Amino acid sequence: MNYRPVLNNIPPVVKNLIIINVLFLLATFGLEQAGVDLVEILGMHYPASEKFKLHQTITHMFMHGGLTHIFFNMFALWMFGRVLEGVWGSRRFLVYYFVTGLGAVALHTFVNFLEISSIQNTIEAFSNTPSPELLDQFVNKNLPNSSAQVRDFINIWYDDPTNTAYASEGLNLMQRILHLKMDIPTVGASGAVFGVLLAFGVLFPNTQLMLLFPPIPIKAKYFVIAYGLIELYLGFSRPGSNVAHFAHLGGMLFGYILIKYWNKTSNKFY
């Protein structure tokens, strides 16, 4: 089978973005065998983390957590991005892609800042009035899948609540959880891809899309609205999940702002 005609039908920016993302995933798998964790190096860390590097604001957009993650992102990029690049041209599409990707990480980082600031305030309150109750609440909220050793320590402290050694150990535990939160890397092109999805819904609102689950047709504008509302709900209801829901919303938000700006200033960007 000759794949060249298929590849030639993909516009250059979308094609090269897909190729680069696949190469980064292959490099991740290959270097993992050599003991190099590329996710730690190129994934986006919280700016206050010791693992944060400025290049991560860009490189995280080309990293993925596995085959399923990259497949759905690249499939959506191919499906909707090629249409947008055909309408806008390569330059405008590339600008849009990176603006939405950076907007996604900006909103994600801001939400992380709010969460981490709340954790720091709780730790400060704990240091003033340590108690097993406060530590228990903190662990349940910020480390719900804590180890049996952590649970045993909290239960032992309940039996001896005035023990200052337990209070000191509890403070150390909370600090470790804080650093754990700050050191979690964020990876994926999802923020930019959600921006692409938003743009397709804005430019082609009445285009019929066929859903897989359930297999029913839906107009692009309703699909985008529904997806955005789902992400908003999940962002608030599952703040500790492994999915960066507010990054998805950030991509959509910055994409909408950029499209409105382009429409207001001129019909031609380049």
C-alpha positions in Angstrom: 0.0 0.0 0.0 1.3 3.5 -0.9 0.8 6.0 1.9 2.4 8.9 0.0 -0.8 10.2 -1.6 -2.5 10.2 1.9 0.3 12.2 3.5 0.4 14.6 0.6 -3.3 15.4 1.2 -2.4 16.7 4.7 -1.4 20.4 4.8 2.2 21.0 5.9 1.7 22.4 9.4 -0.7 19.7 10.5 1.5 17.1 8.9 4.7 18.3 10.5 3.0 18.7 13.9 1.8 15.1 13.8 5.3 13.9 12.8 7.0 15.8 15.5 4.6 14.6 18.2 5.1 11.0 17.0 8.9 11.4 17.0 8.8 12.8 20.6 6.8 9.8 21.7 9.2 7.4 20.1 12.1 9.2 21.7 10.3 9.0 25.1 10.0 5.2 24.7 13.5 4.8 23.4 15.3 6.9 26.1 13.2 5.2 28.8 15.1 2.0 28.1 18.3 4.0 28.7 17.1 5.3 32.0 16.3 8.8 30.7 12.8 10.2 31.7 12.0 12.6 28.9 8.7 13.5 30.5 10.5 14.9 33.5 12.8 16.9 31.3 10.3 18.2 28.7 7.0 18.0 30.6 5.6 21.3 32.0 6.3 21.7 35.8 4.9 24.3 38.1 7.1 27.4 37.9 8.0 27.2 41.6 9.2 23.6 41.2 12.9 22.9 41.2 12.2 20.8 38.0 10.8 23.7 36.1 12.7 24.9 33.0 11.5 27.7 30.6 11.6 25.4 27.5 8.9 23.2 29.1 6.3 25.8 28.2 6.7 24.8 24.6 8.1 21.2 24.7 5.2 19.9 26.9 2.9 20.4 23.9 4.8 17.6 22.0 4.9 15.1 24.8 2.2 12.5 25.5 1.5 9.9 28.2 1.1 7.0 25.8 -0.4 5.7 22.6 -4.0 6.3 23.4 -3.3 9.9 24.5 -1.4 10.8 21.3 -3.8 8.9 19.0 -6.9 10.9 20.0 -5.0 14.2 20.0 -3.4 13.6 16.6 -6.6 12.2 15.1 -8.5 15.4 16.2 -5.7 17.6 14.9 -5.8 15.8 11.5 -9.6 15.8 11.3 -10.2 19.5 12.2 -6.8 21.1 11.8 -6.4 20.3 8.1 -9.7 22.1 7.4 -8.6 25.2 9.4 -5.2 25.3 7.7 -6.8 25.0 4.3 -9.0 28.0 5.2 -6.5 30.2 7.1 -3.3 29.2 5.5 -0.3 27.7 7.2 1.1 30.8 8.9 -2.2 31.8 10.6 -2.9 28.2 11.6 0.5 27.8 13.2 0.2 31.0 15.1 -3.3 29.9 16.3 -2.0 26.5 17.4 0.8 27.9 19.5 -1.3 30.7 21.0 -4.0 28.2 22.1 -1.3 25.8 23.4 0.4 28.6 25.5 -3.0 29.9 26.6 -3.9 26.4 27.8 -0.8 26.0 29.9 -1.3 29.6 31.3 -4.8 28.8 32.6 -3.7 25.4 33.9 -0.8 27.0 35.7 -3.1 29.7 37.2 -5.4 27.0 38.5 -2.4 25.2 39.9 -1.3 28.4 41.6 -4.7 28.7 43.4 -4.6 25.1 44.5 -1.0 25.2 45.7 -1.6 28.6 47.5 -4.5 26.9 49.3 -2.2 24.0 50.3 0.5 26.4 51.6 -2.1 28.3 53.6 -3.3 25.0 55.2 0.3 24.1 56.0 0.9 27.4 57.7 -2.3 27.0 59.7 -1.2 23.5 60.7 2.2 24.7 61.8 0.5 27.1 64.2 -2.0 24.6 65.6 -1.0 21.1 64.6 -3.6 18.3 65.1 -4.2 14.8 63.7 -7.7 16.0 62.5 -6.2 18.7 60.3 -3.6 16.4 58.9 -6.2 13.7 58.2 -8.3 16.2 56.3 -5.3 17.5 54.4 -4.2 14.0 53.3 -7.8 12.9 52.3 -8.0 16.0 50.1 -4.6 16.1 48.5 -3.4 12.5 48.7 -6.6 10.4 48.6 -4.7 7.2 47.6 -2.2 7.5 50.5 -0.2 4.5 51.6 -1.1 2.3 54.6 1.9 3.6 56.4 0.6 7.2 56.2 -2.8 6.1 57.4 -1.2 4.1 60.3 0.8 7.2 61.3 -2.4 9.4 61.5 -4.2 6.8 63.5 -1.3 6.5 66.0 -1.3 10.3 66.4 -5.0 10.3 67.1 -4.2 8.1 70.1 -1.5 10.6 71.3 -2.6 14.0 70.0 -0.2 16.1 72.2 2.9 14.3 71.0 5.1 17.1 69.5 7.2 14.6 67.6 4.1 13.4 65.7 3.3 17.1 65.0 6.7 17.6 63.4 6.4 14.5 61.4 3.0 15.6 60.2 4.4 18.9 59.1 7.1 17.1 57.1 4.5 14.9 55.5 2.4 17.9 54.4 5.6 19.5 52.9 6.3 16.4 51.0 2.8 16.3 49.5 3.2 20.0 48.5 6.4 19.3 46.6 4.8 16.2 45.1 2.0 18.4 43.7 4.5 20.9 42.4 6.6 18.3 40.7 3.8 16.6 38.7 4.6 17.2 35.0 1.9 18.2 32.5 2.2 16.8 29.0 0.1 16.7 25.8 -1.2 18.8 22.8 -4.7 18.6 24.2 -4.9 22.4 25.0 -4.0 23.3 21.4 -6.2 20.6 20.0 -9.2 21.9 22.0 -8.4 25.3 20.6 -8.5 23.7 17.1 -11.9 22.1 18.0 -13.2 25.5 19.1 -12.1 27.2 15.9 -13.8 24.5 13.8 -17.1 25.0 15.7 -16.9 28.8 15.3 -16.0 28.8 11.6 -18.3 25.9 10.6 -21.0 25.9 13.3 -23.6 24.0 11.3 -21.4 21.2 10.0 -22.8 17.8 11.0 -20.4 15.6 13.0 -21.0 12.0 13.6 -20.3 10.9 17.2 -19.0 7.5 18.0 -20.7 7.1 21.4 -23.6 7.4 20.9 -23.5 7.2 17.0 -25.7 10.2 16.3 -25.1 13.3 14.2 -24.6 16.7 15.9 -23.8 20.2 14.7 -20.3 21.3 15.4 -21.4 24.3 17.5 -23.4 22.1 19.8 -20.6 19.6 20.1 -18.1 22.3 21.1 -20.5 23.8 23.6 -21.2 20.4 25.1 -17.5 19.5 25.3 -16.7 22.8 26.9 -19.4 22.4 29.6 -18.2 18.8 30.3 -14.7 20.0 30.8 -15.8 22.8 33.0 -17.8 20.4 35.2 -14.9 17.9 35.4 -12.5 20.7 36.2 -14.4 21.7 39.3 -15.7 18.3 40.3 -12.4 16.4 39.8 -9.6 18.8 40.7 -7.1 16.0 41.6 -7.5 13.9 38.5 -4.7 13.2 36.0 -6.5 15.1 33.2 -5.8 18.8 32.9 -9.4 19.9 32.3 -8.6 23.6 32.7 -5.8 23.4 30.1 -8.5 22.2 27.7 -10.7 25.1 28.6 -7.7 27.5 28.3 -7.1 26.3 24.8 -10.7 27.0 23.9 -10.8 30.3 25.7 -7.7 31.7 24.1 -8.8 30.4 20.7 -12.1 32.2 21.0 -10.4 35.4 22.0 -7.9 35.2 19.1 -10.6 34.5 16.5 -12.6 37.5 17.8 -9.5 39.7 17.6 -8.7 38.6 14.1 -12.3 39.2 13.0 -12.4 42.6 14.5 -9.0 43.9 13.2 -9.0 42.6 9.6 -9.9 39.7 7.3 -6.2 39.1 6.5 -3.6 38.3 9.2 -0.7 37.8 6.8 
